[in-house]
Amino acid sequence: LATVQFLDSWNAYLDPLVFLSNWRLRTLPLALNQFISEEGTQYNLIMAACCLSVLPVFIVFLSGQKFFIKGLVTGSVKG
């Protein structure tokens, strides 16, 4: 549950877009949107930022991998 909640807040797009006015408090999806403009899309910068934004999620998953797999297996066993 903690992993899913972390991912939900990490990937938040609409709520920060509506409620935050300070650009320093924006989430990563909003920051990635800054690389898209009328002149063109900077795909190289978007891909680099995406690779860096996946690292904290990967670290959270690795730290709780044992509990995540245990929860999946416990819920799938009949009996």
mmJSON file of the N, C-alpha and C atoms, coordinates in Angstrom:
{"data_MODEL":{"atom_site":{
"group_PDB":["ATOM","ATOM","ATOM","ATOM","ATOM","ATOM","ATOM","ATOM","ATOM","ATOM","ATOM","ATOM","ATOM","ATOM","ATOM","ATOM","ATOM","ATOM","ATOM","ATOM","ATOM","ATOM","ATOM","ATOM","ATOM","ATOM","ATOM","ATOM","ATOM","ATOM","ATOM","ATOM","ATOM","ATOM","ATOM","ATOM","ATOM","ATOM","ATOM","ATOM","ATOM","ATOM","ATOM","ATOM","ATOM","ATOM","ATOM","ATOM","ATOM","ATOM","ATOM","ATOM","ATOM","ATOM","ATOM","ATOM","ATOM","ATOM","ATOM","ATOM","ATOM","ATOM","ATOM","ATOM","ATOM","ATOM","ATOM","ATOM","ATOM","ATOM","ATOM","ATOM","ATOM","ATOM","ATOM","ATOM","ATOM","ATOM","ATOM","ATOM","ATOM","ATOM","ATOM","ATOM","ATOM","ATOM","ATOM","ATOM","ATOM","ATOM","ATOM","ATOM","ATOM","ATOM","ATOM","ATOM","ATOM","ATOM","ATOM","ATOM","ATOM","ATOM","ATOM","ATOM","ATOM","ATOM","ATOM","ATOM","ATOM","ATOM","ATOM","ATOM","ATOM","ATOM","ATOM","ATOM","ATOM","ATOM","ATOM","ATOM","ATOM","ATOM","ATOM","ATOM","ATOM","ATOM","ATOM","ATOM","ATOM","ATOM","ATOM","ATOM","ATOM","ATOM","ATOM","ATOM","ATOM","ATOM","ATOM","ATOM","ATOM","ATOM","ATOM","ATOM","ATOM","ATOM","ATOM","ATOM","ATOM","ATOM","ATOM","ATOM","ATOM","ATOM","ATOM","ATOM","ATOM","ATOM","ATOM","ATOM","ATOM","ATOM","ATOM","ATOM","ATOM","ATOM","ATOM","ATOM","ATOM","ATOM","ATOM","ATOM","ATOM","ATOM","ATOM","ATOM","ATOM","ATOM","ATOM","ATOM","ATOM","ATOM","ATOM","ATOM","ATOM","ATOM","ATOM","ATOM","ATOM","ATOM","ATOM","ATOM","ATOM","ATOM","ATOM","ATOM","ATOM","ATOM","ATOM","ATOM","ATOM","ATOM","ATOM","ATOM","ATOM","ATOM","ATOM","ATOM","ATOM","ATOM","ATOM","ATOM","ATOM","ATOM","ATOM","ATOM","ATOM","ATOM","ATOM","ATOM","ATOM","ATOM","ATOM","ATOM","ATOM","ATOM","ATOM","ATOM","ATOM","ATOM","ATOM","ATOM","ATOM","ATOM","ATOM","ATOM","ATOM"],
"id":[1,2,3,4,5,6,7,8,9,10,11,12,13,14,15,16,17,18,19,20,21,22,23,24,25,26,27,28,29,30,31,32,33,34,35,36,37,38,39,40,41,42,43,44,45,46,47,48,49,50,51,52,53,54,55,56,57,58,59,60,61,62,63,64,65,66,67,68,69,70,71,72,73,74,75,76,77,78,79,80,81,82,83,84,85,86,87,88,89,90,91,92,93,94,95,96,97,98,99,100,101,102,103,104,105,106,107,108,109,110,111,112,113,114,115,116,117,118,119,120,121,122,123,124,125,126,127,128,129,130,131,132,133,134,135,136,137,138,139,140,141,142,143,144,145,146,147,148,149,150,151,152,153,154,155,156,157,158,159,160,161,162,163,164,165,166,167,168,169,170,171,172,173,174,175,176,177,178,179,180,181,182,183,184,185,186,187,188,189,190,191,192,193,194,195,196,197,198,199,200,201,202,203,204,205,206,207,208,209,210,211,212,213,214,215,216,217,218,219,220,221,222,223,224,225,226,227,228,229,230,231,232,233,234,235,236,237],
"type_symbol":["N","C","C","N","C","C","N","C","C","N","C","C","N","C","C","N","C","C","N","C","C","N","C","C","N","C","C","N","C","C","N","C","C","N","C","C","N","C","C","N","C","C","N","C","C","N","C","C","N","C","C","N","C","C","N","C","C","N","C","C","N","C","C","N","C","C","N","C","C","N","C","C","N","C","C","N","C","C","N","C","C","N","C","C","N","C","C","N","C","C","N","C","C","N","C","C","N","C","C","N","C","C","N","C","C","N","C","C","N","C","C","N","C","C","N","C","C","N","C","C","N","C","C","N","C","C","N","C","C","N","C","C","N","C","C","N","C","C","N","C","C","N","C","C","N","C","C","N","C","C","N","C","C","N","C","C","N","C","C","N","C","C","N","C","C","N","C","C","N","C","C","N","C","C","N","C","C","N","C","C","N","C","C","N","C","C","N","C","C","N","C","C","N","C","C","N","C","C","N","C","C","N","C","C","N","C","C","N","C","C","N","C","C","N","C","C","N","C","C","N","C","C","N","C","C","N","C","C","N","C","C","N","C","C","N","C","C"],
"label_atom_id":["N","CA","C","N","CA","C","N","CA","C","N","CA","C","N","CA","C","N","CA","C","N","CA","C","N","CA","C","N","CA","C","N","CA","C","N","CA","C","N","CA","C","N","CA","C","N","CA","C","N","CA","C","N","CA","C","N","CA","C","N","CA","C","N","CA","C","N","CA","C","N","CA","C","N","CA","C","N","CA","C","N","CA","C","N","CA","C","N","CA","C","N","CA","C","N","CA","C","N","CA","C","N","CA","C","N","CA","C","N","CA","C","N","CA","C","N","CA","C","N","CA","C","N","CA","C","N","CA","C","N","CA","C","N","CA","C","N","CA","C","N","CA","C","N","CA","C","N","CA","C","N","CA","C","N","CA","C","N","CA","C","N","CA","C","N","CA","C","N","CA","C","N","CA","C","N","CA","C","N","CA","C","N","CA","C","N","CA","C","N","CA","C","N","CA","C","N","CA","C","N","CA","C","N","CA","C","N","CA","C","N","CA","C","N","CA","C","N","CA","C","N","CA","C","N","CA","C","N","CA","C","N","CA","C","N","CA","C","N","CA","C","N","CA","C","N","CA","C","N","CA","C","N","CA","C","N","CA","C","N","CA","C","N","CA","C","N","CA","C","N","CA","C","N","CA","C"],
"label_alt_id":[null,null,null,null,null,null,null,null,null,null,null,null,null,null,null,null,null,null,null,null,null,null,null,null,null,null,null,null,null,null,null,null,null,null,null,null,null,null,null,null,null,null,null,null,null,null,null,null,null,null,null,null,null,null,null,null,null,null,null,null,null,null,null,null,null,null,null,null,null,null,null,null,null,null,null,null,null,null,null,null,null,null,null,null,null,null,null,null,null,null,null,null,null,null,null,null,null,null,null,null,null,null,null,null,null,null,null,null,null,null,null,null,null,null,null,null,null,null,null,null,null,null,null,null,null,null,null,null,null,null,null,null,null,null,null,null,null,null,null,null,null,null,null,null,null,null,null,null,null,null,null,null,null,null,null,null,null,null,null,null,null,null,null,null,null,null,null,null,null,null,null,null,null,null,null,null,null,null,null,null,null,null,null,null,null,null,null,null,null,null,null,null,null,null,null,null,null,null,null,null,null,null,null,null,null,null,null,null,null,null,null,null,null,null,null,null,null,null,null,null,null,null,null,null,null,null,null,null,null,null,null,null,null,null,null,null,null],
"label_comp_id":["LEU","LEU","LEU","ALA","ALA","ALA","THR","THR","THR","VAL","VAL","VAL","GLN","GLN","GLN","PHE","PHE","PHE","LEU","LEU","LEU","ASP","ASP","ASP","SER","SER","SER","TRP","TRP","TRP","ASN","ASN","ASN","ALA","ALA","ALA","TYR","TYR","TYR","LEU","LEU","LEU","ASP","ASP","ASP","PRO","PRO","PRO","LEU","LEU","LEU","VAL","VAL","VAL","PHE","PHE","PHE","LEU","LEU","LEU","SER","SER","SER","ASN","ASN","ASN","TRP","TRP","TRP","ARG","ARG","ARG","LEU","LEU","LEU","ARG","ARG","ARG","THR","THR","THR","LEU","LEU","LEU","PRO","PRO","PRO","LEU","LEU","LEU","ALA","ALA","ALA","LEU","LEU","LEU","ASN","ASN","ASN","GLN","GLN","GLN","PHE","PHE","PHE","ILE","ILE","ILE","SER","SER","SER","GLU","GLU","GLU","GLU","GLU","GLU","GLY","GLY","GLY","THR","THR","THR","GLN","GLN","GLN","TYR","TYR","TYR","ASN","ASN","ASN","LEU","LEU","LEU","ILE","ILE","ILE","MET","MET","MET","ALA","ALA","ALA","ALA","ALA","ALA","CYS","CYS","CYS","CYS","CYS","CYS","LEU","LEU","LEU","SER","SER","SER","VAL","VAL","VAL","LEU","LEU","LEU","PRO","PRO","PRO","VAL","VAL","VAL","PHE","PHE","PHE","ILE","ILE","ILE","VAL","VAL","VAL","PHE","PHE","PHE","LEU","LEU","LEU","SER","SER","SER","GLY","GLY","GLY","GLN","GLN","GLN","LYS","LYS","LYS","PHE","PHE","PHE","PHE","PHE","PHE","ILE","ILE","ILE","LYS","LYS","LYS","GLY","GLY","GLY","LEU","LEU","LEU","VAL","VAL","VAL","THR","THR","THR","GLY","GLY","GLY","SER","SER","SER","VAL","VAL","VAL","LYS","LYS","LYS","GLY","GLY","GLY"],
"label_asym_id":["A","A","A","A","A","A","A","A","A","A","A","A","A","A","A","A","A","A","A","A","A","A","A","A","A","A","A","A","A","A","A","A","A","A","A","A","A","A","A","A","A","A","A","A","A","A","A","A","A","A","A","A","A","A","A","A","A","A","A","A","A","A","A","A","A","A","A","A","A","A","A","A","A","A","A","A","A","A","A","A","A","A","A","A","A","A","A","A","A","A","A","A","A","A","A","A","A","A","A","A","A","A","A","A","A","A","A","A","A","A","A","A","A","A","A","A","A","A","A","A","A","A","A","A","A","A","A","A","A","A","A","A","A","A","A","A","A","A","A","A","A","A","A","A","A","A","A","A","A","A","A","A","A","A","A","A","A","A","A","A","A","A","A","A","A","A","A","A","A","A","A","A","A","A","A","A","A","A","A","A","A","A","A","A","A","A","A","A","A","A","A","A","A","A","A","A","A","A","A","A","A","A","A","A","A","A","A","A","A","A","A","A","A","A","A","A","A","A","A","A","A","A","A","A","A","A","A","A","A","A","A","A","A","A","A","A","A"],
"label_entity_id":["1","1","1","1","1","1","1","1","1","1","1","1","1","1","1","1","1","1","1","1","1","1","1","1","1","1","1","1","1","1","1","1","1","1","1","1","1","1","1","1","1","1","1","1","1","1","1","1","1","1","1","1","1","1","1","1","1","1","1","1","1","1","1","1","1","1","1","1","1","1","1","1","1","1","1","1","1","1","1","1","1","1","1","1","1","1","1","1","1","1","1","1","1","1","1","1","1","1","1","1","1","1","1","1","1","1","1","1","1","1","1","1","1","1","1","1","1","1","1","1","1","1","1","1","1","1","1","1","1","1","1","1","1","1","1","1","1","1","1","1","1","1","1","1","1","1","1","1","1","1","1","1","1","1","1","1","1","1","1","1","1","1","1","1","1","1","1","1","1","1","1","1","1","1","1","1","1","1","1","1","1","1","1","1","1","1","1","1","1","1","1","1","1","1","1","1","1","1","1","1","1","1","1","1","1","1","1","1","1","1","1","1","1","1","1","1","1","1","1","1","1","1","1","1","1","1","1","1","1","1","1","1","1","1","1","1","1"],
"label_seq_id":[1,1,1,2,2,2,3,3,3,4,4,4,5,5,5,6,6,6,7,7,7,8,8,8,9,9,9,10,10,10,11,11,11,12,12,12,13,13,13,14,14,14,15,15,15,16,16,16,17,17,17,18,18,18,19,19,19,20,20,20,21,21,21,22,22,22,23,23,23,24,24,24,25,25,25,26,26,26,27,27,27,28,28,28,29,29,29,30,30,30,31,31,31,32,32,32,33,33,33,34,34,34,35,35,35,36,36,36,37,37,37,38,38,38,39,39,39,40,40,40,41,41,41,42,42,42,43,43,43,44,44,44,45,45,45,46,46,46,47,47,47,48,48,48,49,49,49,50,50,50,51,51,51,52,52,52,53,53,53,54,54,54,55,55,55,56,56,56,57,57,57,58,58,58,59,59,59,60,60,60,61,61,61,62,62,62,63,63,63,64,64,64,65,65,65,66,66,66,67,67,67,68,68,68,69,69,69,70,70,70,71,71,71,72,72,72,73,73,73,74,74,74,75,75,75,76,76,76,77,77,77,78,78,78,79,79,79],
"pdbx_PDB_ins_code":[null,null,null,null,null,null,null,null,null,null,null,null,null,null,null,null,null,null,null,null,null,null,null,null,null,null,null,null,null,null,null,null,null,null,null,null,null,null,null,null,null,null,null,null,null,null,null,null,null,null,null,null,null,null,null,null,null,null,null,null,null,null,null,null,null,null,null,null,null,null,null,null,null,null,null,null,null,null,null,null,null,null,null,null,null,null,null,null,null,null,null,null,null,null,null,null,null,null,null,null,null,null,null,null,null,null,null,null,null,null,null,null,null,null,null,null,null,null,null,null,null,null,null,null,null,null,null,null,null,null,null,null,null,null,null,null,null,null,null,null,null,null,null,null,null,null,null,null,null,null,null,null,null,null,null,null,null,null,null,null,null,null,null,null,null,null,null,null,null,null,null,null,null,null,null,null,null,null,null,null,null,null,null,null,null,null,null,null,null,null,null,null,null,null,null,null,null,null,null,null,null,null,null,null,null,null,null,null,null,null,null,null,null,null,null,null,null,null,null,null,null,null,null,null,null,null,null,null,null,null,null,null,null,null,null,null,null],
"Cartn_x":[0.821,0.0,0.869,1.96,2.855,3.483,3.835,4.427,3.426,2.193,1.159,0.869,0.816,0.586,1.74,2.954,4.118,4.055,3.723,3.615,2.493,1.405,0.293,0.698,1.379,1.808,2.978,3.824,4.967,4.521,3.465,2.985,1.84,1.591,0.479,0.667,-0.391,-0.33,-1.407,-2.639,-3.733,-3.796,-3.691,-3.778,-2.689,-1.418,-0.407,-0.593,-1.09,-1.327,-2.373,-3.386,-4.473,-4.111,-3.515,-3.374,-2.045,-0.996,0.306,0.576,0.995,1.352,2.865,3.597,5.045,5.661,6.471,7.039,8.052,8.591,9.557,8.911,7.601,6.902,6.264,6.423,5.766,6.351,5.54,5.961,6.705,7.286,8.059,7.246,6.024,5.269,5.038,4.853,4.713,6.038,7.116,8.429,8.764,8.387,8.636,7.828,6.702,5.858,6.511,7.486,8.171,9.066,9.393,10.228,9.438,8.14,7.289,6.871,7.136,6.783,6.243,5.868,5.342,6.422,7.664,8.757,9.088,8.883,9.19,9.318,9.504,9.652,11.097,11.672,13.058,13.073,13.011,12.898,14.126,15.292,16.493,16.454,15.981,15.886,14.762,13.668,12.567,13.005,13.708,14.161,15.188,16.085,17.065,16.374,15.42,14.689,13.842,13.26,12.48,13.356,14.541,15.46,15.839,16.064,16.4,15.202,14.002,12.822,12.409,12.869,12.529,13.395,14.556,15.48,14.889,14.243,13.671,12.576,11.774,10.732,11.37,12.428,13.139,13.759,14.301,14.899,13.831,12.677,11.575,11.098,10.981,10.551,11.572,12.856,13.876,13.909,13.675,13.7,12.5,11.373,10.196,9.798,10.729,10.422,9.939,10.536,10.158,8.694,8.277,6.905,5.924,6.357,5.509,5.214,6.234,6.05,5.258,5.521,4.79,3.302,2.949,1.556,0.888,1.614,1.051,0.802,1.755,1.623,0.563,0.464,-0.535,-1.935,-2.142,-3.469,-3.863,-2.884,-3.189,-3.395,-3.001,-3.114,-4.51,-5.126,-6.467,-6.35,-7.167,-7.125,-7.294],
"Cartn_y":[-1.187,0.0,1.257,1.213,2.373,2.63,1.57,1.731,2.34,1.887,2.421,3.878,4.207,5.595,6.497,5.996,6.769,7.041,6.039,6.22,7.183,7.142,8.042,9.499,9.764,11.136,11.55,10.604,10.891,11.273,10.641,10.874,11.881,12.61,13.559,14.618,14.88,15.873,16.948,16.539,17.502,18.349,17.736,18.497,19.571,19.238,20.309,21.362,20.947,21.909,22.939,22.5,23.399,24.208,23.58,24.218,24.924,24.589,25.196,26.359,27.462,28.602,28.811,28.267,28.393,27.291,27.639,26.645,25.741,26.157,25.332,24.14,24.187,23.111,22.099,22.267,21.384,19.981,19.031,17.634,17.348,16.16,15.805,15.773,15.255,15.305,16.726,17.672,19.065,19.633,19.227,19.693,19.116,17.872,17.274,17.958,18.505,19.214,20.512,21.022,22.254,22.07,20.836,20.567,20.551,20.739,20.768,22.217,22.711,24.091,24.152,25.337,25.51,25.31,25.619,25.459,23.994,23.161,21.745,21.078,19.793,19.0,18.543,18.743,18.341,16.927,15.95,14.562,14.083,14.578,14.137,14.556,15.761,16.208,15.5,15.22,14.496,13.091,12.409,11.042,11.031,12.001,12.072,12.329,13.233,13.533,12.346,11.622,10.432,9.362,9.172,8.193,8.568,9.846,10.293,10.239,10.456,10.445,9.033,8.028,6.641,6.113,6.693,6.19,6.162,7.217,7.122,6.061,5.909,4.88,3.496,3.309,2.031,1.733,2.734,2.543,2.189,2.853,2.527,1.104,0.697,-0.668,-1.687,-1.442,-2.39,-2.508,-1.402,-1.466,-2.23,-2.202,-2.915,-4.087,-4.602,-5.68,-6.939,-7.262,-8.461,-8.382,-7.223,-7.052,-6.988,-6.389,-6.283,-7.664,-8.479,-9.832,-10.694,-10.539,-11.298,-10.981,-9.714,-9.316,-9.852,-9.876,-10.435,-11.928,-12.643,-14.095,-14.453,-13.73,-14.019,-13.817,-12.839,-12.58,-13.534,-14.222,-15.091,-16.551,-16.936,-18.333,-18.591,-19.625,-19.995,-20.965,-20.746,-21.755,-21.307],
"Cartn_z":[0.0,0.0,0.0,0.727,0.772,-0.596,-1.308,-2.639,-3.603,-3.569,-4.451,-4.102,-2.822,-2.409,-2.819,-2.693,-3.124,-4.62,-5.417,-6.865,-7.227,-6.496,-6.767,-6.53,-5.44,-5.172,-6.06,-6.432,-7.293,-8.7,-9.189,-10.546,-10.616,-9.554,-9.535,-10.613,-11.361,-12.426,-12.256,-12.139,-12.157,-10.886,-9.727,-8.472,-8.358,-8.587,-8.528,-9.619,-10.768,-11.844,-11.442,-10.725,-10.323,-9.081,-8.086,-6.781,-6.528,-7.253,-6.981,-7.926,-7.372,-8.208,-8.279,-7.324,-7.303,-8.154,-9.11,-10.015,-9.319,-8.187,-7.458,-6.767,-6.562,-5.862,-6.803,-8.092,-9.061,-9.032,-9.45,-9.487,-10.792,-10.874,-12.066,-13.351,-13.372,-14.622,-15.126,-14.232,-14.646,-15.145,-14.521,-14.969,-16.343,-16.59,-17.904,-18.994,-18.625,-19.583,-20.058,-19.327,-19.705,-20.926,-21.276,-22.437,-23.746,-23.664,-24.847,-25.088,-26.282,-26.612,-28.034,-28.459,-29.81,-30.869,-30.513,-31.467,-31.718,-30.736,-30.882,-29.532,-29.591,-28.373,-28.255,-27.101,-26.865,-26.295,-27.19,-26.764,-26.0,-26.355,-25.646,-24.176,-23.903,-22.51,-21.76,-22.46,-21.824,-21.436,-22.326,-22.031,-20.897,-20.878,-19.789,-18.453,-18.446,-17.206,-16.768,-17.707,-17.354,-16.717,-17.267,-16.676,-15.251,-15.011,-13.657,-12.719,-13.248,-12.388,-11.994,-12.704,-12.378,-11.231,-11.026,-10.003,-8.588,-8.08,-6.733,-6.619,-7.665,-7.646,-7.605,-8.351,-8.372,-7.009,-6.36,-5.033,-4.005,-4.058,-3.14,-3.365,-4.623,-4.901,-4.412,-4.639,-4.186,-2.669,-1.971,-0.511,0.052,-0.64,-0.16,-1.021,-1.828,-2.762,-2.045,-0.932,-0.194,0.242,0.744,1.206,0.037,-1.066,-2.251,-2.822,-2.972,-3.5,-2.519,-1.24,-0.22,-0.26,-0.443,-0.539,-1.791,-2.892,-4.134,-4.007,-3.435,-3.294,-2.283,-1.192,-0.159,-0.699,-1.494,-2.05,-3.167,-3.74,-4.885,-4.479,-3.281,-2.862,-2.33,-2.85,-2.399,-1.222,-0.228,0.783,2.149],
"occupancy":[1.0,1.0,1.0,1.0,1.0,1.0,1.0,1.0,1.0,1.0,1.0,1.0,1.0,1.0,1.0,1.0,1.0,1.0,1.0,1.0,1.0,1.0,1.0,1.0,1.0,1.0,1.0,1.0,1.0,1.0,1.0,1.0,1.0,1.0,1.0,1.0,1.0,1.0,1.0,1.0,1.0,1.0,1.0,1.0,1.0,1.0,1.0,1.0,1.0,1.0,1.0,1.0,1.0,1.0,1.0,1.0,1.0,1.0,1.0,1.0,1.0,1.0,1.0,1.0,1.0,1.0,1.0,1.0,1.0,1.0,1.0,1.0,1.0,1.0,1.0,1.0,1.0,1.0,1.0,1.0,1.0,1.0,1.0,1.0,1.0,1.0,1.0,1.0,1.0,1.0,1.0,1.0,1.0,1.0,1.0,1.0,1.0,1.0,1.0,1.0,1.0,1.0,1.0,1.0,1.0,1.0,1.0,1.0,1.0,1.0,1.0,1.0,1.0,1.0,1.0,1.0,1.0,1.0,1.0,1.0,1.0,1.0,1.0,1.0,1.0,1.0,1.0,1.0,1.0,1.0,1.0,1.0,1.0,1.0,1.0,1.0,1.0,1.0,1.0,1.0,1.0,1.0,1.0,1.0,1.0,1.0,1.0,1.0,1.0,1.0,1.0,1.0,1.0,1.0,1.0,1.0,1.0,1.0,1.0,1.0,1.0,1.0,1.0,1.0,1.0,1.0,1.0,1.0,1.0,1.0,1.0,1.0,1.0,1.0,1.0,1.0,1.0,1.0,1.0,1.0,1.0,1.0,1.0,1.0,1.0,1.0,1.0,1.0,1.0,1.0,1.0,1.0,1.0,1.0,1.0,1.0,1.0,1.0,1.0,1.0,1.0,1.0,1.0,1.0,1.0,1.0,1.0,1.0,1.0,1.0,1.0,1.0,1.0,1.0,1.0,1.0,1.0,1.0,1.0,1.0,1.0,1.0,1.0,1.0,1.0,1.0,1.0,1.0,1.0,1.0,1.0,1.0,1.0,1.0,1.0,1.0,1.0],
"B_iso_or_equiv":[0.0,0.0,0.0,0.0,0.0,0.0,0.0,0.0,0.0,0.0,0.0,0.0,0.0,0.0,0.0,0.0,0.0,0.0,0.0,0.0,0.0,0.0,0.0,0.0,0.0,0.0,0.0,0.0,0.0,0.0,0.0,0.0,0.0,0.0,0.0,0.0,0.0,0.0,0.0,0.0,0.0,0.0,0.0,0.0,0.0,0.0,0.0,0.0,0.0,0.0,0.0,0.0,0.0,0.0,0.0,0.0,0.0,0.0,0.0,0.0,0.0,0.0,0.0,0.0,0.0,0.0,0.0,0.0,0.0,0.0,0.0,0.0,0.0,0.0,0.0,0.0,0.0,0.0,0.0,0.0,0.0,0.0,0.0,0.0,0.0,0.0,0.0,0.0,0.0,0.0,0.0,0.0,0.0,0.0,0.0,0.0,0.0,0.0,0.0,0.0,0.0,0.0,0.0,0.0,0.0,0.0,0.0,0.0,0.0,0.0,0.0,0.0,0.0,0.0,0.0,0.0,0.0,0.0,0.0,0.0,0.0,0.0,0.0,0.0,0.0,0.0,0.0,0.0,0.0,0.0,0.0,0.0,0.0,0.0,0.0,0.0,0.0,0.0,0.0,0.0,0.0,0.0,0.0,0.0,0.0,0.0,0.0,0.0,0.0,0.0,0.0,0.0,0.0,0.0,0.0,0.0,0.0,0.0,0.0,0.0,0.0,0.0,0.0,0.0,0.0,0.0,0.0,0.0,0.0,0.0,0.0,0.0,0.0,0.0,0.0,0.0,0.0,0.0,0.0,0.0,0.0,0.0,0.0,0.0,0.0,0.0,0.0,0.0,0.0,0.0,0.0,0.0,0.0,0.0,0.0,0.0,0.0,0.0,0.0,0.0,0.0,0.0,0.0,0.0,0.0,0.0,0.0,0.0,0.0,0.0,0.0,0.0,0.0,0.0,0.0,0.0,0.0,0.0,0.0,0.0,0.0,0.0,0.0,0.0,0.0,0.0,0.0,0.0,0.0,0.0,0.0,0.0,0.0,0.0,0.0,0.0,0.0],
"pdbx_formal_charge":[null,null,null,null,null,null,null,null,null,null,null,null,null,null,null,null,null,null,null,null,null,null,null,null,null,null,null,null,null,null,null,null,null,null,null,null,null,null,null,null,null,null,null,null,null,null,null,null,null,null,null,null,null,null,null,null,null,null,null,null,null,null,null,null,null,null,null,null,null,null,null,null,null,null,null,null,null,null,null,null,null,null,null,null,null,null,null,null,null,null,null,null,null,null,null,null,null,null,null,null,null,null,null,null,null,null,null,null,null,null,null,null,null,null,null,null,null,null,null,null,null,null,null,null,null,null,null,null,null,null,null,null,null,null,null,null,null,null,null,null,null,null,null,null,null,null,null,null,null,null,null,null,null,null,null,null,null,null,null,null,null,null,null,null,null,null,null,null,null,null,null,null,null,null,null,null,null,null,null,null,null,null,null,null,null,null,null,null,null,null,null,null,null,null,null,null,null,null,null,null,null,null,null,null,null,null,null,null,null,null,null,null,null,null,null,null,null,null,null,null,null,null,null,null,null,null,null,null,null,null,null,null,null,null,null,null,null],
"auth_seq_id":[1,1,1,2,2,2,3,3,3,4,4,4,5,5,5,6,6,6,7,7,7,8,8,8,9,9,9,10,10,10,11,11,11,12,12,12,13,13,13,14,14,14,15,15,15,16,16,16,17,17,17,18,18,18,19,19,19,20,20,20,21,21,21,22,22,22,23,23,23,24,24,24,25,25,25,26,26,26,27,27,27,28,28,28,29,29,29,30,30,30,31,31,31,32,32,32,33,33,33,34,34,34,35,35,35,36,36,36,37,37,37,38,38,38,39,39,39,40,40,40,41,41,41,42,42,42,43,43,43,44,44,44,45,45,45,46,46,46,47,47,47,48,48,48,49,49,49,50,50,50,51,51,51,52,52,52,53,53,53,54,54,54,55,55,55,56,56,56,57,57,57,58,58,58,59,59,59,60,60,60,61,61,61,62,62,62,63,63,63,64,64,64,65,65,65,66,66,66,67,67,67,68,68,68,69,69,69,70,70,70,71,71,71,72,72,72,73,73,73,74,74,74,75,75,75,76,76,76,77,77,77,78,78,78,79,79,79],
"auth_comp_id":["LEU","LEU","LEU","ALA","ALA","ALA","THR","THR","THR","VAL","VAL","VAL","GLN","GLN","GLN","PHE","PHE","PHE","LEU","LEU","LEU","ASP","ASP","ASP","SER","SER","SER","TRP","TRP","TRP","ASN","ASN","ASN","ALA","ALA","ALA","TYR","TYR","TYR","LEU","LEU","LEU","ASP","ASP","ASP","PRO","PRO","PRO","LEU","LEU","LEU","VAL","VAL","VAL","PHE","PHE","PHE","LEU","LEU","LEU","SER","SER","SER","ASN","ASN","ASN","TRP","TRP","TRP","ARG","ARG","ARG","LEU","LEU","LEU","ARG","ARG","ARG","THR","THR","THR","LEU","LEU","LEU","PRO","PRO","PRO","LEU","LEU","LEU","ALA","ALA","ALA","LEU","LEU","LEU","ASN","ASN","ASN","GLN","GLN","GLN","PHE","PHE","PHE","ILE","ILE","ILE","SER","SER","SER","GLU","GLU","GLU","GLU","GLU","GLU","GLY","GLY","GLY","THR","THR","THR","GLN","GLN","GLN","TYR","TYR","TYR","ASN","ASN","ASN","LEU","LEU","LEU","ILE","ILE","ILE","MET","MET","MET","ALA","ALA","ALA","ALA","ALA","ALA","CYS","CYS","CYS","CYS","CYS","CYS","LEU","LEU","LEU","SER","SER","SER","VAL","VAL","VAL","LEU","LEU","LEU","PRO","PRO","PRO","VAL","VAL","VAL","PHE","PHE","PHE","ILE","ILE","ILE","VAL","VAL","VAL","PHE","PHE","PHE","LEU","LEU","LEU","SER","SER","SER","GLY","GLY","GLY","GLN","GLN","GLN","LYS","LYS","LYS","PHE","PHE","PHE","PHE","PHE","PHE","ILE","ILE","ILE","LYS","LYS","LYS","GLY","GLY","GLY","LEU","LEU","LEU","VAL","VAL","VAL","THR","THR","THR","GLY","GLY","GLY","SER","SER","SER","VAL","VAL","VAL","LYS","LYS","LYS","GLY","GLY","GLY"],
"auth_asym_id":["A","A","A","A","A","A","A","A","A","A","A","A","A","A","A","A","A","A","A","A","A","A","A","A","A","A","A","A","A","A","A","A","A","A","A","A","A","A","A","A","A","A","A","A","A","A","A","A","A","A","A","A","A","A","A","A","A","A","A","A","A","A","A","A","A","A","A","A","A","A","A","A","A","A","A","A","A","A","A","A","A","A","A","A","A","A","A","A","A","A","A","A","A","A","A","A","A","A","A","A","A","A","A","A","A","A","A","A","A","A","A","A","A","A","A","A","A","A","A","A","A","A","A","A","A","A","A","A","A","A","A","A","A","A","A","A","A","A","A","A","A","A","A","A","A","A","A","A","A","A","A","A","A","A","A","A","A","A","A","A","A","A","A","A","A","A","A","A","A","A","A","A","A","A","A","A","A","A","A","A","A","A","A","A","A","A","A","A","A","A","A","A","A","A","A","A","A","A","A","A","A","A","A","A","A","A","A","A","A","A","A","A","A","A","A","A","A","A","A","A","A","A","A","A","A","A","A","A","A","A","A","A","A","A","A","A","A"],
"auth_atom_id":["N","CA","C","N","CA","C","N","CA","C","N","CA","C","N","CA","C","N","CA","C","N","CA","C","N","CA","C","N","CA","C","N","CA","C","N","CA","C","N","CA","C","N","CA","C","N","CA","C","N","CA","C","N","CA","C","N","CA","C","N","CA","C","N","CA","C","N","CA","C","N","CA","C","N","CA","C","N","CA","C","N","CA","C","N","CA","C","N","CA","C","N","CA","C","N","CA","C","N","CA","C","N","CA","C","N","CA","C","N","CA","C","N","CA","C","N","CA","C","N","CA","C","N","CA","C","N","CA","C","N","CA","C","N","CA","C","N","CA","C","N","CA","C","N","CA","C","N","CA","C","N","CA","C","N","CA","C","N","CA","C","N","CA","C","N","CA","C","N","CA","C","N","CA","C","N","CA","C","N","CA","C","N","CA","C","N","CA","C","N","CA","C","N","CA","C","N","CA","C","N","CA","C","N","CA","C","N","CA","C","N","CA","C","N","CA","C","N","CA","C","N","CA","C","N","CA","C","N","CA","C","N","CA","C","N","CA","C","N","CA","C","N","CA","C","N","CA","C","N","CA","C","N","CA","C","N","CA","C","N","CA","C","N","CA","C","N","CA","C","N","CA","C","N","CA","C"],
"pdbx_PDB_model_num":[1,1,1,1,1,1,1,1,1,1,1,1,1,1,1,1,1,1,1,1,1,1,1,1,1,1,1,1,1,1,1,1,1,1,1,1,1,1,1,1,1,1,1,1,1,1,1,1,1,1,1,1,1,1,1,1,1,1,1,1,1,1,1,1,1,1,1,1,1,1,1,1,1,1,1,1,1,1,1,1,1,1,1,1,1,1,1,1,1,1,1,1,1,1,1,1,1,1,1,1,1,1,1,1,1,1,1,1,1,1,1,1,1,1,1,1,1,1,1,1,1,1,1,1,1,1,1,1,1,1,1,1,1,1,1,1,1,1,1,1,1,1,1,1,1,1,1,1,1,1,1,1,1,1,1,1,1,1,1,1,1,1,1,1,1,1,1,1,1,1,1,1,1,1,1,1,1,1,1,1,1,1,1,1,1,1,1,1,1,1,1,1,1,1,1,1,1,1,1,1,1,1,1,1,1,1,1,1,1,1,1,1,1,1,1,1,1,1,1,1,1,1,1,1,1,1,1,1,1,1,1,1,1,1,1,1,1]
}}}
